[in-house]
Amino acid sequence: MTRAIDLSDIRAARERIAGKIERTPTVLSEALSERLGIPVHLKLEHRQITGSFKLRGASNAVASLSVQEKARGVVAASTGNHGRALAHAAKLEGTRAVICMSRLVPQNKLDAIRRLGAEIRIVGNSQDDAQQEVERLVAEEGLVMLPPFDHPAIIAGQGTLGLEMIEQVPDAALVLVQLSGGGLASGVAAAIKGVSPGTRVVGVSMARGAAMKASLDAGRPVLVEELPTLADSLGGGIGLDNQLTFAMCRDLLDDIVLLSEEEIAAGIRHAYEQEREIVEGAGAVGIAALLAGKVSASGPMVVLLSGRNIDMELHKKIVCGEKPSFAERAA
Ligand SMILES: *Cc1c(COP(=O)(O)O)cnc(C)c1O
């Protein structure tokens, strides 16, 4: 078992990736503050380069490689945003990147990765199928695997987001963070609890296929069927041989909230109409949890907007109140 990531790892990551990522702003949401009766701040990380926080972990992981490893190239399985971030980070370092993904990944995400100069392999119907192709490339071509969440340098990189949030809102009583494989939640919670132990950190997932929640309930990593969801960046399992994020989420998260597809759609709509921000489904789950009345706090809240990479035709349908057709999107 690898040791958990702590504040010193996250501070080192911040120095390593300074100048490679943006320090994104945190703004007060008037609409949400009025609705909840406490200050609600939004961390606008969907404005990060490549459109999600994943660039933090990917940049830290690629920058941490040896000269020999950089020469061999990197490979990952990705639902899109990690692949995009890794392609960007590898290009900056002049390193080859191969990205493996399942057929459920939306076309807009795939195109963006190809444009960044990475090679793409489409394999199977799940994150686990894509992962098998990654393992083949590591064994047969000697590429270095940089997974989307269960890796010390990835978790430390995502943790830099937690440092920024607690610096921007030092009196935060509650932080809402997206939860899928748990690299983001582990890093952010380690940073926030390290600086401000009294601040609560709550994970938010979609109800359709919440792998970390099912695993924490079972007391060990379990398989969960991957289903199409508006929060497609939160899809996929946590890995049955999970090394780090299962234990870190178990030890550091105060609670987990699950959301229906209708609630996530309402979050995307609110972000657009009230906050004038375009966010993807995963990016909107924190707002959605507040609107659904599923979290409360006695002091200031920080809500993370984690990504903006949504198909704009789908976004248009959602803000117009149409029900999205999953069959059509998954085809
Ligand atoms: C990857 C991702 C998440 C979830 O991060 P994990 O580390 O897998 O829990 C949340 N939001 C967006 C936009 C993402 O791309």
Ligand as a Chemical Component Dictionary entry (heavy atoms), coordinates in Angstrom:
data_LIG
# 
_chem_comp.id                   LIG 
_chem_comp.type                 NON-POLYMER 
_chem_comp.pdbx_formal_charge   0 
_chem_comp.three_letter_code    LIG 
# 
loop_
_chem_comp_atom.comp_id 
_chem_comp_atom.atom_id 
_chem_comp_atom.alt_atom_id 
_chem_comp_atom.type_symbol 
_chem_comp_atom.charge 
_chem_comp_atom.model_Cartn_x 
_chem_comp_atom.model_Cartn_y 
_chem_comp_atom.model_Cartn_z 
_chem_comp_atom.pdbx_ordinal 
LIG C1 C1 C 0 -12.339 13.599 -13.582 1  
LIG C2 C2 C 0 -13.374 14.601 -13.250 2  
LIG C3 C3 C 0 -14.011 14.604 -11.999 3  
LIG C4 C4 C 0 -13.789 13.524 -10.950 4  
LIG O1 O1 O 0 -12.448 13.374 -10.545 5  
LIG P1 P1 P 0 -11.973 12.030 -9.823  6  
LIG O2 O2 O 0 -10.572 12.274 -9.428  7  
LIG O3 O3 O 0 -12.091 10.909 -10.822 8  
LIG O4 O4 O 0 -12.888 11.776 -8.676  9  
LIG C5 C5 C 0 -14.913 15.624 -11.749 10 
LIG N1 N1 N 0 -15.192 16.579 -12.658 11 
LIG C6 C6 C 0 -14.605 16.604 -13.874 12 
LIG C7 C7 C 0 -14.949 17.696 -14.823 13 
LIG C8 C8 C 0 -13.662 15.630 -14.208 14 
LIG O5 O5 O 0 -13.089 15.655 -15.416 15 
# 
loop_
_chem_comp_bond.comp_id 
_chem_comp_bond.atom_id_1 
_chem_comp_bond.atom_id_2 
_chem_comp_bond.value_order 
_chem_comp_bond.pdbx_ordinal 
LIG C1 C2 SING 1  
LIG C2 C3 SING 2  
LIG C2 C8 DOUB 3  
LIG C3 C4 SING 4  
LIG C3 C5 DOUB 5  
LIG C4 O1 SING 6  
LIG O1 P1 SING 7  
LIG P1 O2 DOUB 8  
LIG P1 O3 SING 9  
LIG P1 O4 SING 10 
LIG C5 N1 SING 11 
LIG N1 C6 DOUB 12 
LIG C6 C7 SING 13 
LIG C6 C8 SING 14 
LIG C8 O5 SING 15 
# 
